[in-house]
């Protein structure tokens, strides 16, 4: 993808496939995000409230759908990680290097 952007081929590809395909691809991303949002509504209330609040605040400030989605998802992920944080117990026996038996899989 980086090479496509560096050589300026992205606009040529978009022009080649046409706006209909581009809009269909963006709509499918919207459908996937809606499915994730429905799953979020069913799971954790704290994360849901944070995600919706951040989305509304960012939308009011920027009126950009891209910024709204990015900030909402990033903030919800950070809050989820902080809420469900668990300390990991250090176990040296599990961290030691071991030689695994050779297994052939065809």
WOPEPE-V384969 format. One record per residue. N is the residue number from 1. PHI is phi in whole degrees, -180 to 180 (* if undefined). Layout:
n:N phi:PHI
n:N phi:PHI
//
This chain:
n:1 phi:*
n:2 phi:-64
n:3 phi:-64
n:4 phi:-62
n:5 phi:-70
n:6 phi:-64
n:7 phi:-88
n:8 phi:72
n:9 phi:-87
n:10 phi:-62
n:11 phi:-66
n:12 phi:-65
n:13 phi:-66
n:14 phi:-63
n:15 phi:-64
n:16 phi:-69
n:17 phi:-80
n:18 phi:91
n:19 phi:-70
n:20 phi:-63
n:21 phi:-67
n:22 phi:-61
n:23 phi:-66
n:24 phi:-65
n:25 phi:-65
n:26 phi:-67
n:27 phi:-66
n:28 phi:-67
n:29 phi:-64
n:30 phi:-63
n:31 phi:-65
n:32 phi:-63
n:33 phi:-65
n:34 phi:-65
n:35 phi:-64
n:36 phi:-64
n:37 phi:-64
n:38 phi:-65
n:39 phi:-62
n:40 phi:-65
n:41 phi:-61
n:42 phi:-82
n:43 phi:-99
n:44 phi:-117
n:45 phi:-69
n:46 phi:-63
n:47 phi:-67
n:48 phi:-62
n:49 phi:-64
n:50 phi:-63
n:51 phi:-62
n:52 phi:-68
n:53 phi:-62
n:54 phi:-64
n:55 phi:-61
n:56 phi:-66
n:57 phi:-63
n:58 phi:-67
n:59 phi:-65
n:60 phi:-65
n:61 phi:-74
n:62 phi:-109
n:63 phi:55
n:64 phi:-117
n:65 phi:-64
n:66 phi:-63
n:67 phi:-62
n:68 phi:-61
n:69 phi:-66
n:70 phi:-62
n:71 phi:-66
n:72 phi:-65
n:73 phi:-68
n:74 phi:-62
n:75 phi:-64
n:76 phi:-63
n:77 phi:-65
n:78 phi:-66
n:79 phi:-64
n:80 phi:-61
n:81 phi:-67
n:82 phi:-73
n:83 phi:-70
n:84 phi:-100
n:85 phi:-72
n:86 phi:-130
n:87 phi:-72
n:88 phi:-99
n:89 phi:-78
n:90 phi:-83
n:91 phi:-132
n:92 phi:-67
n:93 phi:-65
n:94 phi:-76
n:95 phi:-96
n:96 phi:-72
n:97 phi:-76
n:98 phi:-133
n:99 phi:-85
n:100 phi:-90
n:101 phi:-67
n:102 phi:-75
n:103 phi:-131
n:104 phi:-95
n:105 phi:-124
n:106 phi:-111
//
